[in-house]
Amino acid sequence: MTRPIIGVSGGYHLINDAYRVQATGERNLSAVAHAAGGLPLIIPGMPDSVSPAEILDSIDGLFLTGGRPNVHPSRYGHEPSAAHEPYDEGRDDIVLPLIRGAVEIGMPVFGVCRGIQEIAVALGGTLHPEVRDLPGKMNHRMPPGEKDMAVIFRKRHKVRLTPGGWFARTLGTEEIVTNSLHGQAVVDPGPNLEVEGVSEDGVIEAIRVPGARGLAIGVQWHAEYEAEADPVSAMLFSKFGEAAKTWRHSRAA
Ligand SMILES: N[C@@H](CCC(=O)NCCCC(=O)O)C(=O)O
């Protein structure tokens, strides 16, 4: 059987201060190709050119990447603020309905960083735009100005996994250590998410959609960074890839 087609969310970037592009990091595409065994195809955040419904018809799994722009606060009922820009409303317009559609039909979904935040917002949760401003919370952002990828993606904090939950059972442990490169975080998971991982300071780090017919998970860290070499990341991508293969097979039957 051919590889399952995995839609990989792209986002808006401005090149040379002039040229608009839709892009995602190569690590996202490699993780999908090699660690999940899928055929990665970038989903443009361009609602004037593509629709969530036709994308849903064309893919077997949805991988939601990280991305510097914050989810627009109006998507979860909060006021926007210049301090929390940039936003990427084109991406919001495409991925939020896409997540709802995928969950509804049972198509596998896996989100990292901005991706977990999008899953939460799409399904009725809310975010805080700068989680380090909340009492007792650490700074979860990358070191400012850093260019060395090994430093940017260094493992920074522990995540406690819910005993008996999907993550703890799948990974065979109740504690992992993860990288951390985000300012926003899920604060209210809403009615549709199960929180299965939290950092030492109580930030939501791993979620699952228990009501979904297919695998639907999100993590606040960047699992794509060492998707094959890191055993936790490799297992998550492998489970996601298997689920997408099963979905493709069941669609074809
Ligand atoms: N804007 C959100 C999400 C942060 C995030 O995904 N950062 C990684 C950017 C790297 C990339 O472009 O893949 C937040 O700050 O919480």
The ligand as a MOL file (V3000), in Angstrom:
LIG
                    3D

  0  0  0     0  0            999 V3000
M  V30 BEGIN CTAB
M  V30 COUNTS 16 15 0 0 0
M  V30 BEGIN ATOM
M  V30 1 N 3.2450 31.0500 19.0080 0
M  V30 2 C 3.0690 30.0060 19.9420 0
M  V30 3 C 3.6570 28.7370 19.4180 0
M  V30 4 C 5.1220 28.6710 19.6040 0
M  V30 5 C 5.8020 27.7690 18.6310 0
M  V30 6 O 5.2070 26.9110 17.9900 0
M  V30 7 N 7.0900 28.0420 18.4910 0
M  V30 8 C 7.9040 27.3820 17.6070 0
M  V30 9 C 8.1990 28.1500 16.4080 0
M  V30 10 C 9.0950 27.3430 15.5640 0
M  V30 11 C 8.4820 27.0510 14.2490 0
M  V30 12 O 8.2550 27.9990 13.4770 0
M  V30 13 O 8.2650 25.8660 13.9990 0
M  V30 14 C 3.6340 30.3270 21.2910 0
M  V30 15 O 4.5070 31.1830 21.4030 0
M  V30 16 O 3.2020 29.6870 22.2300 0
M  V30 END ATOM
M  V30 BEGIN BOND
M  V30 1 1 1 2
M  V30 2 1 2 3
M  V30 3 1 2 14
M  V30 4 1 3 4
M  V30 5 1 4 5
M  V30 6 2 5 6
M  V30 7 1 5 7
M  V30 8 1 7 8
M  V30 9 1 8 9
M  V30 10 1 9 10
M  V30 11 1 10 11
M  V30 12 2 11 12
M  V30 13 1 11 13
M  V30 14 2 14 15
M  V30 15 1 14 16
M  V30 END BOND
M  V30 END CTAB
M  END
